[in-house]
Amino acid sequence: MKIDFLFAKNQYDSVTYFSKKLAEALRRHGASVRLFSAEADDFYHAFSAMCAAPPDFTCSFSDITINQQPFSQVWQIPHLHLAIDPVIYSLHQASGYISCVDQADLHFLQKTGYKNSFFLPHAVDRDFVQLPTLDKKIGLAFFGSCIDIKKVKASWKEKYCKQTRILFEKCIERFVHDSTTTLLDLLLHEKVDGQKLPLFHAELDLYCRGWDRIQLLSQFEGLDLHIWGSGAWKEYIPTANMHLPISFNQALEKMRACRFVLNSSIRFKHGSHERIFCAMAAGAICVTGNNDYIRQEFTDELITYEHGDYRQVREKVQRILKSPQQQETVAGAAKWLVEQRHTFDARAHALLGELESNLETRYKPIKG
């Protein structure tokens, strides 16, 4: 099978990393994969190469468009959009094929009639998992920007009427204290107009992600907490050790020296975030919000907290901090499990199986 993989830069350059590592894994599983930059200066070269030797299909973690049209509509060859954010932001790509990192998104797509979709969680590089563990010189670490929730709410007063702001508050209260209900569920339940749906979702998604990050990190005030990220972190977590933002590759190396990596991913109530797998692969203990997928995949390999209830998470971390042997046991079990089930090689195997059994029956790819 011939695959052309397109990627564009994003914040912290994580998409470039995902693209390269999944491409390598696909090659190890027998696919012929070409990797192309989709940045403006490079896209003409990529498109020319694909026209000269068309693949069986193209895929991308990035949102690829030509003249504001989704790639799947312009290109005659089937295109797979690998969504890593809530799928409400990718519905314009639904004329092609979509994978989701949250099972609730998959259910929404298939219920709405988009059958060319499947679940493909985040993953970690096989070679990274196999690196030796480093000395743990850093206590707790968080990698990510501070979302200034005070400014977000202040902006709503300028942009939205009182009725809409009341709707937002109602959704927030339910969402941040519920481990199963998604923002999309809540907005659909409130019968939000389809044209407003992505905008309202984006506003609430931004606020709730910022709120969860602040609530989680504030539990560790006074401990050896390090934050790598931009924004107003000092205003919200004044006692933390602050560091400038670093790239995704650099963050992976820092994780190898961490005892605990904090993960806030409240937007996914039935799915995964790459920080969970990366922390485990790095030999750190991941602290993350609980959800159906986490309960399904893991038992004692990480520390969880319930969304909206952060009271016990500090106690859980401090208990393990007092026992180096328990730290080693938990981190070792997590590292082993990720290597067995959650590498890009596992995802490549699942992806190729999905494409071979479904995609080829729905499309007639152009052969080169």
BAKEMI-416553 format. One record per residue (C-alpha): x, y negated, z negated. Coordinates in pm, whole numbers, plus 50000, padded with zeros to 5 digits. Last residue first. Layout:
BEGIN
XYZ;...
END
This chain:
BEGIN
500554948550995;497164963250913;494184940550857;492174953850565;488654967050623;486924959450297;484504976450057;485805012150066;489435000450048;488704980549733;487125008449534;489235039749488;492585026849611;492164992949447;491155006649110;493935032649106;496455006249208;495334983948923;495355011448660;498895022348751;500054986148766;498484979748423;500375008948267;503574996848435;502884961648308;503214976447961;500354982047716;499905019047642;503065037647537;505455008247499;502794988447312;502225017447073;505935021846999;506454984846926;503444983946698;504575014446500;508034999346457;506654965646345;504404982046085;507145004845948;509854978145948;507644953345766;506644980745519;510304987545442;511064950545403;508334948645134;507694914444981;506874899745322;504164926345359;502214912645063;502854876945175;501264884045514;498114899645367;497764871545111;498044845145386;495344863045589;492854865845304;491074832345321;491004827945700;487294834045758;485924815846066;487064843046302;487964874046102;491634878946031;493944906046160;497404919046073;499044942946321;499944979446380;497504992846117;494655002446354;494954990846713;493264995747050;489554996846969;489684972646676;491614947846890;489114951847176;486124946046951;487594914546794;489954903546516;491974871546515;495714876546522;498814880846307;501444899846507;504294917046329;507574911946515;509594938646697;509664919547025;507224943947184;504744936546908;505054899046957;504714902647335;501624924647307;499694900647086;501064869747261;499604882247593;496024877147480;493394904347480;489694911247511;486224912847360;485884879847169;488474861047377;488204823247325;489394827746965;492934834447082;495154822946795;498294843846759;500794840446478;504134858246520;505604874346208;509124885946117;510694865846397;514114870246565;512754889346867;510014863146895;512654836946980;513664856947288;510064858947407;509624821647350;512604814647576;511004834647858;507694816247810;509414782647828;510064760947523;508184732647352;510234711947107;510524724346751;508684716246427;509304733046092;505864731945929;505074710945621;502864685445801;500434710045964;497634687646103;499384654446160;502744671046222;501174692646497;500164662446702;501174675547043;503844698047191;504894732947095;507324755446910;506044758546553;508044773746268;506524784545935;508774794445645;506014790845385;504684758445236;501634756745461;500784791745583;496974789845577;497174757445777;498404777646076;495144796846109;492794767246065;494804745646305;494914772246575;491214779946532;490214743346565;492344737746875;490884768247048;487394757046943;487864722147085;489234733047421;486654760447470;483854736547375;484844711047639;485624737547902;482294755247844;480404722547881;482144716048213;481734751748344;477994752248254;477014717648377;476214729348732;474404760248601;472134739948371;472444749848006;469704774347904;470664774147533;471124811847555;473374806347856;475494782347653;475724806847362;476614836947576;479234816547765;480774806047437;481114842547345;479344861447066;481334889846907;483444878046613;481064850646501;482044822246268;483784800046524;481044805246784;477964798046574;479144764846433;480664754846768;477454761846960;475334740346729;477904712446733;477954712147114;474144711447136;474084681946896;476644664647119;474424671147423;471394655547250;473434625347138;474494617147494;477874626547633;481024609847764;481974582647513;480884601047198;482424632747340;485844616047354;485874612846974;485364650346944;488404657847158;490454631346979;489754646946640;490424681746783;493984672846882;494964704847063;498444713046935;500474731447197;501684767147166;504174791547014;503644799946647;506274815046423;506484829946075;509664839845889;512594833746124;515954850846067;514744885946151;517914902646276;517334914646632;515454945546753;516994964047047;515494958147393;513174986047511;510004965347488;511584939047716;512364965247982;508724976548000;507424941048043;504334932147843;500604934047911;497374914247938;494154933347990;492724944648327;488944949148326;487224951948666;485504931548935;484174935849288;480594940849163;479784903849132;476014907149083;475354885548778;475364916048550;478704926148701;480254892348638;478844888848285;479954923948185;483454916648315;483554884448118;482484902947803;485284928147867;487904900747840;491164901248036;489264900048366;490024912148720;488434895649023;487994905749389;487024882149669;483884861049711;484154856649333;486964831249357;484594801849299;483564819748979;487054815148835;486544790148551;483634810248407;486094839348403;487624828948073;491384825548129;493834852048253;491964859148577;493814881548825;492304869549153;492444897649410;492324887649778;491034908450065;492564899650405;490644875550627;492054845550440;489894814450414;487194827950182;489474848049950;491904818849932;489224797349773;488574765149972;489944731849853;491954727750175;493554761450101;493084774549746;495044797149508;494014797649141;497054814548993;497204850348861;497524860949222;496714888749464;496944896049835;495684926750022;496694952650277;499524929550378;499774909750703;503194908150872;503514876151077;500464860150915;501794868450567;505204853650647;503604821750784;501444818350472;504434821950241;506564797250436;503704772050444;503174776950071;506704767849965;506584729849947;503074729449801;503734756149537;502404790449627;505684808449554;505784842549720;506444877849593;506404906849840;505264940949717;505394975249880;503564997749635;505115030049508;504525028549134;507925012749065;506964985949317;503794978349121;505884974848804;508204949548967;505224929649096;503654930248748;506884916248604;507314889048864;503714877448847;503494877348468;506734857248440;505654831548698;502304829048521;504014821648187;505794790548315;505414771347983;502484752248139;501754765248490;503774771348806;502244788249107;502224824949207;501394845749513;501764883649534;501604900449876;500694937249853;501314965550098;500005000050000;
END
